[in-house]
Amino acid sequence: MIKEQTPLVYKFVDTPISSVLLVFKQSNRHLVYASLGIDRSRLFKIVNKVFQQLSKTTHVTYKFIRDTDEKFETEATEFVELMDGTRSNTKCIQCEYLFGTEFQRKVWDQLVAIPYGQTRSYGQIASALGDIKKSRAVGRACGANNIPVIVPCHRVLGGTGDYVSFKWGVKIKKELLVNEGYKPLPNAK
């Protein structure tokens, strides 16, 4: 049974790396979702599906409102600056986790703590959480992250420095890291 309705404001922006769909909670202006890709209509279909799933567990209806008044222009500009490397402070945009298990949220908090332009391995994140054996679970939590760039899952690499996977494509992961000034290991794939 749906108990309440939460208005969400969405905005598309284009960057040299990809198009971006940003979704903000209207009440507090927190970023709650972002997605990267080329096809805007596909990004919007995905966000609708994701929030329909979330509604089933939260019993909240999420109403999407397009940002036609440019009320979120500042946040959108800051997001683009983070992606293109002209801004390094990821705390400029407030975010809020609407998704995720307790473990996933702990992983995401670890990701936020990775300094700009640096990386960590899945094993290092698992170790910081107290269980080196949870490297794969850390990888799954990175894949479940719905606020890329602000919750920088692109800064997590394989133990050998390889780029491995990224929800929005390894090419975008590499570009984000290059824009942050990250210098990969010579044999990183």
Helices and strands as residue ranges (DSSP letters): E 4-14, E 19-25, E 31-37, H 40-58, E 60-66, H 73-84, G 90-92, H 102-112, E 120-121, H 122-128, G 132-134, H 135-144, G 153-155, E 156-157, H 170-179
